[in-house]
Amino acid sequence: MLCRPCRVVPPDFEKAVAHGVYTGKLRTLLHLLKYDGMEPLAKRLGALLAEQVVAIPDLPNDLVAVPVPLFGKKLRSRGFNQSELLARGLLGALRQRRPDLRIKLASALLVRRRATESQAGLDPHERRANVRGAFFVPRPEVVRGRNVILIDDIYTTGATARACSAALRKAGAASIRVATVARAQIEFAPQPEDLHLREPERAELPMEEDFTFWEEGRTHPVTPT
């Protein structure tokens, strides 16, 4: 019999990357952007994320950048979508670092069709239920056959990334990769305060497999049997 991780349905995205763990200075900067409206930070954070994106193996040269959307009411209340600001910062950095990339921002390609609770404080099951069916692509012809990079601020259990990717794949996206500034973990070592420093080198579970271990409350991978 296969263990649970082996039976889990793979996500609709091929790869997920992040600049660092959601703690320390990185967490502070994301809060300043998201809740205090310090929009200029998005350019710097997008440049940090670009370092991870250019390192993605077999990254297609022709990409559509899709920020995770906010529901209309929340967007009007906040005045901006932090994921779109980060996507713009990312694209600016990528055009300097990889001028060969043909990457286009498509902010309206993915739509959040209903209001959802804040994912903060929800367990993995509640997170999946909260965003299930919340996203759709109103013009599938725009994404059909295209390679997509989905942009968000934080990757926790992967519920939002999975829900968005499912909608994009249903609309005909050829491939999907996910890029977030930060990733949350159940357990992590203390991180350096300098954002130029990377996390300590250690074996790390791929982000696209995180949700299994969040759900079961584990902090270390189980070898499939």
MIDOSE-1310 file (N, C-alpha, C; in nm, 2 decimals, decimal comma, always signed):
residues 225
mlcr	+0,08/-0,12/+0,00/+0,00/+0,00/+0,00/+0,09/+0,12/+0,00; +0,05/+0,23/-0,08/+0,12/+0,35/-0,08/+0,09/+0,43/+0,04; +0,20/+0,51/+0,09/+0,18/+0,60/+0,20/+0,10/+0,72/+0,14; +0,05/+0,80/+0,24/-0,04/+0,91/+0,20/+0,03/+1,01/+0,10
pcrv	+0,16/+1,05/+0,12/+0,22/+1,14/+0,03/+0,22/+1,09/-0,11; +0,23/+0,96/-0,13/+0,24/+0,90/-0,26/+0,10/+0,90/-0,33; -0,01/+0,90/-0,24/-0,14/+0,90/-0,30/-0,20/+1,03/-0,33; -0,13/+1,14/-0,28/-0,18/+1,27/-0,29/-0,18/+1,32/-0,44
vppd	-0,28/+1,38/-0,48/-0,29/+1,43/-0,62/-0,19/+1,54/-0,64; -0,11/+1,54/-0,74/-0,01/+1,64/-0,77/-0,08/+1,78/-0,80; -0,02/+1,89/-0,77/-0,08/+2,02/-0,80/-0,08/+2,04/-0,95; -0,15/+2,14/-1,00/-0,16/+2,18/-1,14/-0,04/+2,27/-1,18
feka	+0,05/+2,30/-1,09/+0,17/+2,37/-1,12/+0,29/+2,29/-1,12; +0,39/+2,32/-1,20/+0,51/+2,24/-1,21/+0,61/+2,26/-1,10; +0,62/+2,39/-1,06/+0,73/+2,43/-0,97/+0,68/+2,55/-0,89; +0,73/+2,56/-0,76/+0,70/+2,68/-0,68/+0,83/+2,72/-0,62
vahg	+0,86/+2,85/-0,62/+0,98/+2,90/-0,56/+0,95/+3,02/-0,48; +1,04/+3,05/-0,38/+1,02/+3,17/-0,29/+1,16/+3,22/-0,26; +1,16/+3,35/-0,23/+1,29/+3,41/-0,19/+1,34/+3,36/-0,05; +1,25/+3,35/+0,05/+1,29/+3,31/+0,18/+1,17/+3,28/+0,27
vytg	+1,20/+3,24/+0,39/+1,10/+3,21/+0,49/+1,03/+3,33/+0,55; +0,90/+3,32/+0,57/+0,82/+3,43/+0,62/+0,85/+3,45/+0,77; +0,96/+3,52/+0,80/+1,00/+3,55/+0,93/+1,10/+3,67/+0,93; +1,12/+3,73/+1,04/+1,22/+3,83/+1,05/+1,20/+3,95/+0,97
klrt	+1,30/+4,00/+0,90/+1,29/+4,12/+0,82/+1,20/+4,10/+0,70; +1,20/+3,98/+0,64/+1,12/+3,96/+0,53/+0,97/+3,97/+0,56; +0,93/+3,92/+0,68/+0,80/+3,93/+0,72/+0,76/+4,07/+0,75; +0,85/+4,15/+0,81/+0,82/+4,29/+0,84/+0,80/+4,37/+0,71
llhl	+0,89/+4,35/+0,61/+0,87/+4,42/+0,48/+0,74/+4,39/+0,41; +0,70/+4,26/+0,42/+0,57/+4,22/+0,35/+0,46/+4,29/+0,43; +0,46/+4,30/+0,56/+0,36/+4,36/+0,64/+0,35/+4,51/+0,60; +0,47/+4,57/+0,59/+0,47/+4,72/+0,56/+0,41/+4,74/+0,42
lkyd	+0,43/+4,65/+0,33/+0,37/+4,66/+0,19/+0,22/+4,64/+0,20; +0,19/+4,53/+0,26/+0,05/+4,48/+0,25/-0,05/+4,56/+0,34; -0,01/+4,59/+0,46/-0,10/+4,65/+0,55/-0,07/+4,80/+0,58; +0,05/+4,85/+0,55/+0,08/+4,99/+0,57/+0,09/+5,07/+0,44
gmep	+0,07/+5,00/+0,33/+0,07/+5,06/+0,20/+0,20/+5,12/+0,15; +0,31/+5,07/+0,20/+0,44/+5,12/+0,15/+0,47/+5,05/+0,02; +0,41/+5,10/-0,09/+0,41/+5,04/-0,22/+0,55/+5,04/-0,28; +0,64/+5,14/-0,26/+0,78/+5,13/-0,32/+0,85/+5,00/-0,28
lakr	+0,82/+4,94/-0,16/+0,89/+4,82/-0,13/+0,87/+4,70/-0,23; +0,76/+4,71/-0,30/+0,73/+4,60/-0,40/+0,84/+4,59/-0,50; +0,90/+4,70/-0,54/+1,01/+4,70/-0,64/+1,13/+4,62/-0,59; +1,17/+4,64/-0,46/+1,28/+4,57/-0,40/+1,25/+4,42/-0,38
lgal	+1,13/+4,40/-0,33/+1,09/+4,26/-0,31/+1,08/+4,18/-0,44; +1,03/+4,25/-0,54/+1,02/+4,19/-0,67/+1,16/+4,15/-0,73; +1,25/+4,24/-0,70/+1,39/+4,21/-0,75/+1,45/+4,09/-0,68; +1,42/+4,08/-0,55/+1,47/+3,96/-0,47/+1,41/+3,83/-0,53
laeq	+1,28/+3,84/-0,56/+1,21/+3,72/-0,62/+1,26/+3,69/-0,75; +1,31/+3,79/-0,83/+1,36/+3,76/-0,96/+1,48/+3,67/-0,96; +1,56/+3,68/-0,85/+1,68/+3,59/-0,83/+1,63/+3,44/-0,83; +1,52/+3,41/-0,77/+1,47/+3,28/-0,77/+1,41/+3,23/-0,90
vvai	+1,34/+3,32/-0,97/+1,27/+3,29/-1,09/+1,37/+3,26/-1,20; +1,48/+3,33/-1,21/+1,58/+3,31/-1,32/+1,65/+3,18/-1,30; +1,64/+3,12/-1,17/+1,71/+3,00/-1,14/+1,62/+2,88/-1,16; +1,49/+2,90/-1,20/+1,40/+2,79/-1,23/+1,45/+2,71/-1,34
pdlp	+1,47/+2,58/-1,33/+1,52/+2,49/-1,44/+1,41/+2,49/-1,56; +1,47/+2,50/-1,68/+1,38/+2,49/-1,80/+1,27/+2,60/-1,80; +1,31/+2,72/-1,75/+1,21/+2,83/-1,75/+1,18/+2,87/-1,90; +1,05/+2,87/-1,94/+1,02/+2,91/-2,08/+1,06/+3,05/-2,11
ndlv	+1,10/+3,08/-2,23/+1,13/+3,22/-2,27/+1,01/+3,31/-2,29; +0,89/+3,25/-2,31/+0,77/+3,32/-2,33/+0,67/+3,30/-2,22; +0,65/+3,40/-2,13/+0,57/+3,38/-2,01/+0,46/+3,48/-2,00; +0,36/+3,44/-1,93/+0,25/+3,54/-1,89/+0,25/+3,54/-1,74
avpv	+0,27/+3,66/-1,68/+0,28/+3,68/-1,54/+0,14/+3,71/-1,49; +0,09/+3,63/-1,39/-0,05/+3,65/-1,34/-0,04/+3,67/-1,19; -0,07/+3,79/-1,14/-0,08/+3,80/-0,99/-0,21/+3,74/-0,94; -0,20/+3,68/-0,82/-0,32/+3,63/-0,75/-0,41/+3,75/-0,72
plfg	-0,53/+3,74/-0,77/-0,62/+3,86/-0,76/-0,69/+3,87/-0,62; -0,73/+3,99/-0,59/-0,81/+4,02/-0,47/-0,96/+4,03/-0,52; -1,05/+4,00/-0,43/-1,19/+4,03/-0,46/-1,21/+4,18/-0,47; -1,31/+4,22/-0,56/-1,33/+4,36/-0,59/-1,34/+4,45/-0,47
kklr	-1,42/+4,41/-0,37/-1,45/+4,49/-0,25/-1,32/+4,51/-0,17; -1,24/+4,40/-0,16/-1,11/+4,42/-0,08/-1,02/+4,51/-0,16; -1,01/+4,49/-0,29/-0,92/+4,58/-0,37/-0,96/+4,72/-0,36; -1,09/+4,75/-0,36/-1,13/+4,89/-0,35/-1,10/+4,95/-0,21
srgf	-1,11/+4,86/-0,11/-1,08/+4,90/+0,03/-0,93/+4,93/+0,05; -0,85/+4,83/+0,00/-0,70/+4,84/+0,02/-0,64/+4,95/-0,07; -0,70/+4,96/-0,19/-0,65/+5,05/-0,29/-0,54/+5,00/-0,38; -0,49/+4,88/-0,36/-0,39/+4,81/-0,44/-0,39/+4,66/-0,42
nqse	-0,34/+4,59/-0,51/-0,32/+4,45/-0,50/-0,17/+4,42/-0,48; -0,13/+4,38/-0,36/+0,01/+4,36/-0,33/+0,08/+4,26/-0,43; +0,00/+4,16/-0,47/+0,06/+4,06/-0,57/+0,09/+4,13/-0,70; +0,00/+4,22/-0,75/+0,02/+4,29/-0,87/+0,15/+4,38/-0,86
llar	+0,16/+4,45/-0,75/+0,28/+4,53/-0,73/+0,41/+4,45/-0,73; +0,40/+4,34/-0,67/+0,52/+4,25/-0,66/+0,55/+4,20/-0,80; +0,44/+4,16/-0,88/+0,46/+4,12/-1,02/+0,53/+4,22/-1,10; +0,49/+4,35/-1,08/+0,55/+4,46/-1,16/+0,70/+4,47/-1,12
gllg	+0,73/+4,46/-0,99/+0,86/+4,47/-0,95/+0,95/+4,35/-1,01; +0,89/+4,24/-1,01/+0,95/+4,12/-1,06/+0,98/+4,14/-1,21; +0,88/+4,18/-1,29/+0,90/+4,20/-1,43/+1,01/+4,30/-1,46; +1,01/+4,41/-1,38/+1,11/+4,51/-1,41/+1,25/+4,45/-1,39
alrq	+1,27/+4,37/-1,28/+1,40/+4,31/-1,26/+1,44/+4,20/-1,36; +1,34/+4,13/-1,40/+1,36/+4,02/-1,50/+1,40/+4,08/-1,64; +1,35/+4,19/-1,67/+1,38/+4,26/-1,80/+1,52/+4,31/-1,80; +1,58/+4,34/-1,68/+1,72/+4,38/-1,68/+1,81/+4,26/-1,67
rrpd	+1,77/+4,16/-1,60/+1,86/+4,04/-1,58/+1,85/+3,94/-1,70; +1,73/+3,93/-1,75/+1,71/+3,83/-1,86/+1,63/+3,90/-1,98; +1,70/+3,99/-2,05/+1,63/+4,06/-2,16/+1,58/+3,97/-2,27; +1,63/+3,84/-2,27/+1,58/+3,75/-2,37/+1,44/+3,70/-2,34
lrik	+1,40/+3,71/-2,21/+1,26/+3,66/-2,17/+1,15/+3,75/-2,23; +1,05/+3,69/-2,29/+0,94/+3,76/-2,33/+0,83/+3,74/-2,23; +0,81/+3,83/-2,14/+0,72/+3,82/-2,03/+0,62/+3,93/-2,02; +0,49/+3,90/-2,02/+0,39/+4,00/-2,02/+0,30/+3,99/-1,89
lasa	+0,27/+4,10/-1,84/+0,18/+4,11/-1,72/+0,04/+4,10/-1,76; -0,04/+4,01/-1,70/-0,18/+4,00/-1,73/-0,26/+4,01/-1,60; -0,28/+4,13/-1,55/-0,34/+4,15/-1,42/-0,49/+4,11/-1,41; -0,56/+4,12/-1,53/-0,70/+4,09/-1,52/-0,73/+3,95/-1,58
llvr	-0,63/+3,87/-1,60/-0,65/+3,74/-1,66/-0,73/+3,64/-1,56; -0,69/+3,65/-1,44/-0,75/+3,56/-1,33/-0,83/+3,65/-1,24; -0,95/+3,60/-1,21/-1,05/+3,68/-1,13/-1,09/+3,60/-1,01; -1,10/+3,67/-0,90/-1,16/+3,61/-0,78/-1,31/+3,64/-0,78
rrat	-1,39/+3,53/-0,80/-1,53/+3,55/-0,82/-1,61/+3,58/-0,69; -1,56/+3,55/-0,58/-1,63/+3,57/-0,45/-1,53/+3,61/-0,34; -1,59/+3,67/-0,24/-1,50/+3,71/-0,12/-1,47/+3,58/-0,05; -1,35/+3,58/+0,00/-1,30/+3,46/+0,09/-1,25/+3,52/+0,22
esqa	-1,25/+3,43/+0,32/-1,20/+3,47/+0,45/-1,04/+3,48/+0,43; -0,99/+3,56/+0,52/-0,84/+3,56/+0,53/-0,79/+3,42/+0,56; -0,69/+3,38/+0,49/-0,64/+3,24/+0,51/-0,56/+3,23/+0,65; -0,52/+3,34/+0,70/-0,45/+3,34/+0,83/-0,54/+3,28/+0,94
gldp	-0,49/+3,19/+1,01/-0,56/+3,12/+1,12/-0,64/+3,00/+1,08; -0,65/+2,98/+0,95/-0,73/+2,86/+0,91/-0,63/+2,74/+0,90; -0,69/+2,62/+0,93/-0,61/+2,50/+0,91/-0,61/+2,46/+0,76; -0,52/+2,37/+0,72/-0,51/+2,33/+0,58/-0,65/+2,29/+0,51
herr	-0,73/+2,22/+0,58/-0,86/+2,18/+0,52/-0,94/+2,30/+0,50; -0,95/+2,39/+0,60/-1,03/+2,51/+0,59/-0,97/+2,60/+0,48; -0,84/+2,61/+0,47/-0,78/+2,69/+0,36/-0,83/+2,64/+0,22; -0,82/+2,51/+0,20/-0,86/+2,46/+0,07/-1,01/+2,48/+0,04
anvr	-1,10/+2,46/+0,14/-1,24/+2,49/+0,13/-1,27/+2,64/+0,10; -1,19/+2,72/+0,17/-1,21/+2,87/+0,16/-1,19/+2,92/+0,02; -1,09/+2,86/-0,06/-1,06/+2,91/-0,19/-1,11/+2,82/-0,30; -1,17/+2,71/-0,27/-1,21/+2,62/-0,37/-1,32/+2,68/-0,46
gaff	-1,29/+2,69/-0,59/-1,38/+2,75/-0,68/-1,39/+2,90/-0,68; -1,30/+2,96/-0,61/-1,30/+3,11/-0,59/-1,24/+3,18/-0,71; -1,17/+3,11/-0,80/-1,10/+3,18/-0,91/-1,15/+3,13/-1,04; -1,15/+3,21/-1,14/-1,18/+3,17/-1,28/-1,12/+3,26/-1,38
vprp	-1,11/+3,22/-1,50/-1,05/+3,29/-1,61/-1,16/+3,33/-1,71; -1,20/+3,46/-1,71/-1,31/+3,50/-1,80/-1,28/+3,49/-1,95; -1,15/+3,50/-1,98/-1,12/+3,49/-2,13/-1,01/+3,38/-2,15; -1,06/+3,26/-2,16/-0,97/+3,15/-2,17/-0,87/+3,15/-2,29
evvr	-0,92/+3,22/-2,39/-0,83/+3,22/-2,51/-0,70/+3,30/-2,49; -0,70/+3,39/-2,39/-0,58/+3,46/-2,36/-0,47/+3,37/-2,30; -0,51/+3,27/-2,23/-0,41/+3,19/-2,16/-0,39/+3,05/-2,22; -0,48/+3,02/-2,31/-0,47/+2,89/-2,38/-0,34/+2,87/-2,45
grnv	-0,27/+2,76/-2,41/-0,14/+2,73/-2,47/-0,03/+2,81/-2,42; -0,05/+2,90/-2,32/+0,06/+2,98/-2,27/+0,13/+2,93/-2,15; +0,25/+2,97/-2,12/+0,32/+2,94/-2,00/+0,30/+3,05/-1,90; +0,25/+3,01/-1,78/+0,21/+3,11/-1,68/+0,31/+3,11/-1,56
ilid	+0,34/+3,22/-1,51/+0,40/+3,23/-1,38/+0,31/+3,31/-1,29; +0,26/+3,24/-1,18/+0,17/+3,29/-1,09/+0,24/+3,36/-0,97; +0,20/+3,49/-0,94/+0,28/+3,57/-0,84/+0,19/+3,59/-0,72; +0,25/+3,57/-0,60/+0,18/+3,60/-0,48/+0,28/+3,65/-0,37
diyt	+0,23/+3,70/-0,26/+0,33/+3,74/-0,16/+0,38/+3,63/-0,07; +0,29/+3,54/-0,03/+0,32/+3,43/+0,07/+0,27/+3,30/+0,02; +0,34/+3,19/+0,03/+0,30/+3,06/+0,01/+0,30/+2,99/+0,14; +0,18/+2,94/+0,19/+0,17/+2,88/+0,32/+0,15/+2,73/+0,29
tgat	+0,03/+2,68/+0,28/+0,01/+2,54/+0,25/-0,01/+2,51/+0,10; -0,01/+2,62/+0,02/-0,03/+2,60/-0,12/-0,18/+2,60/-0,17; -0,27/+2,62/-0,07/-0,41/+2,61/-0,11/-0,45/+2,72/-0,22; -0,40/+2,84/-0,20/-0,44/+2,95/-0,30/-0,37/+2,92/-0,43
arac	-0,24/+2,88/-0,42/-0,17/+2,85/-0,55/-0,24/+2,73/-0,62; -0,28/+2,63/-0,55/-0,35/+2,52/-0,61/-0,48/+2,56/-0,68; -0,56/+2,64/-0,60/-0,69/+2,69/-0,66/-0,67/+2,77/-0,78; -0,58/+2,87/-0,78/-0,55/+2,95/-0,89/-0,50/+2,87/-1,01
saal	-0,41/+2,77/-0,98/-0,35/+2,69/-1,09/-0,46/+2,60/-1,15; -0,55/+2,55/-1,07/-0,66/+2,47/-1,13/-0,74/+2,55/-1,23; -0,77/+2,67/-1,19/-0,85/+2,76/-1,28/-0,77/+2,79/-1,41; -0,64/+2,81/-1,40/-0,56/+2,84/-1,51/-0,54/+2,72/-1,60
rkag	-0,53/+2,60/-1,54/-0,51/+2,48/-1,62/-0,64/+2,45/-1,69; -0,76/+2,47/-1,62/-0,89/+2,45/-1,68/-0,91/+2,54/-1,80; -0,85/+2,66/-1,80/-0,86/+2,75/-1,91/-0,77/+2,72/-2,02; -0,68/+2,62/-2,00/-0,59/+2,58/-2,11/-0,44/+2,62/-2,10
aasi	-0,40/+2,67/-1,98/-0,26/+2,70/-1,97/-0,17/+2,58/-2,00; -0,06/+2,60/-2,07/+0,03/+2,49/-2,10/+0,11/+2,45/-1,99; +0,16/+2,55/-1,91/+0,24/+2,52/-1,79/+0,22/+2,63/-1,69; +0,24/+2,60/-1,56/+0,23/+2,70/-1,45/+0,34/+2,68/-1,35
rvat	+0,40/+2,79/-1,32/+0,50/+2,80/-1,22/+0,46/+2,91/-1,12; +0,49/+2,89/-0,99/+0,44/+2,98/-0,88/+0,57/+3,04/-0,82; +0,56/+3,17/-0,80/+0,67/+3,25/-0,74/+0,61/+3,34/-0,63; +0,66/+3,32/-0,51/+0,62/+3,40/-0,40/+0,74/+3,46/-0,33
vara	+0,72/+3,58/-0,27/+0,84/+3,64/-0,20/+0,87/+3,55/-0,08; +0,77/+3,50/+0,00/+0,80/+3,43/+0,12/+0,73/+3,30/+0,12; +0,78/+3,20/+0,20/+0,71/+3,08/+0,22/+0,70/+3,05/+0,37; +0,59/+3,01/+0,42/+0,57/+2,97/+0,56/+0,61/+2,83/+0,58
qief	+0,66/+2,80/+0,70/+0,69/+2,66/+0,73/+0,65/+2,64/+0,88; +0,62/+2,51/+0,91/+0,58/+2,48/+1,04/+0,70/+2,50/+1,14; +0,82/+2,46/+1,09/+0,94/+2,46/+1,17/+1,05/+2,51/+1,08; +1,13/+2,60/+1,13/+1,24/+2,65/+1,06/+1,35/+2,70/+1,15
apqp	+1,47/+2,70/+1,10/+1,58/+2,75/+1,18/+1,58/+2,90/+1,17; +1,64/+2,97/+1,27/+1,65/+3,12/+1,27/+1,72/+3,17/+1,14; +1,66/+3,27/+1,08/+1,71/+3,32/+0,95/+1,80/+3,45/+0,97; +1,90/+3,47/+0,89/+1,98/+3,59/+0,90/+1,89/+3,71/+0,86
edlh	+1,92/+3,82/+0,93/+1,84/+3,94/+0,91/+1,87/+4,01/+0,78; +1,99/+3,99/+0,72/+2,03/+4,05/+0,60/+1,95/+3,98/+0,48; +1,87/+4,05/+0,41/+1,79/+3,99/+0,30/+1,88/+3,94/+0,18; +2,01/+3,98/+0,18/+2,09/+3,94/+0,07/+2,14/+3,80/+0,10
lrep	+2,13/+3,75/+0,23/+2,17/+3,62/+0,26/+2,06/+3,52/+0,24; +2,10/+3,40/+0,19/+2,00/+3,30/+0,17/+1,98/+3,21/+0,29; +1,88/+3,13/+0,29/+1,86/+3,04/+0,40/+1,97/+2,94/+0,42; +1,99/+2,89/+0,54/+2,10/+2,79/+0,56/+2,08/+2,67/+0,47
erae	+2,19/+2,62/+0,42/+2,18/+2,50/+0,33/+2,13/+2,38/+0,41; +2,02/+2,32/+0,36/+1,97/+2,20/+0,43/+1,87/+2,13/+0,33; +1,84/+2,01/+0,35/+1,75/+1,94/+0,27/+1,61/+2,00/+0,30; +1,54/+2,03/+0,19/+1,41/+2,10/+0,20/+1,31/+2,04/+0,11
lpme	+1,19/+2,03/+0,17/+1,08/+1,97/+0,09/+1,04/+2,07/-0,02; +1,01/+2,02/-0,14/+0,96/+2,11/-0,24/+0,83/+2,18/-0,20; +0,82/+2,30/-0,24/+0,70/+2,38/-0,19/+0,57/+2,31/-0,24; +0,58/+2,25/-0,36/+0,45/+2,19/-0,41/+0,41/+2,07/-0,34
edft	+0,49/+2,02/-0,24/+0,45/+1,91/-0,16/+0,43/+1,95/-0,01; +0,44/+2,08/+0,02/+0,42/+2,12/+0,16/+0,29/+2,09/+0,22; +0,18/+2,09/+0,15/+0,05/+2,09/+0,21/+0,03/+1,96/+0,28; +0,09/+1,85/+0,24/+0,07/+1,72/+0,30/+0,12/+1,72/+0,44
fwee	+0,23/+1,78/+0,46/+0,30/+1,78/+0,59/+0,23/+1,88/+0,69; +0,18/+1,99/+0,63/+0,11/+2,08/+0,71/-0,02/+2,02/+0,77; -0,09/+1,94/+0,68/-0,21/+1,88/+0,72/-0,19/+1,78/+0,83; -0,08/+1,70/+0,82/-0,06/+1,60/+0,92/+0,02/+1,64/+1,04
grth	+0,06/+1,77/+1,04/+0,13/+1,83/+1,15/+0,27/+1,78/+1,16; +0,33/+1,73/+1,05/+0,47/+1,68/+1,05/+0,56/+1,80/+1,01; +0,69/+1,78/+1,05/+0,79/+1,88/+1,01/+0,90/+1,82/+0,93; +0,90/+1,69/+0,91/+1,00/+1,63/+0,83/+0,93/+1,53/+0,73
pvtp	+0,98/+1,52/+0,60/+0,93/+1,43/+0,51/+0,93/+1,29/+0,55; +0,83/+1,21/+0,50/+0,83/+1,07/+0,52/+0,87/+1,00/+0,39; +0,96/+0,91/+0,40/+1,01/+0,84/+0,28/+0,90/+0,75/+0,23; +0,85/+0,77/+0,10/+0,75/+0,68/+0,04/+0,78/+0,54/+0,05
t	+0,68/+0,45/+0,08/+0,70/+0,31/+0,09/+0,62/+0,24/-0,01
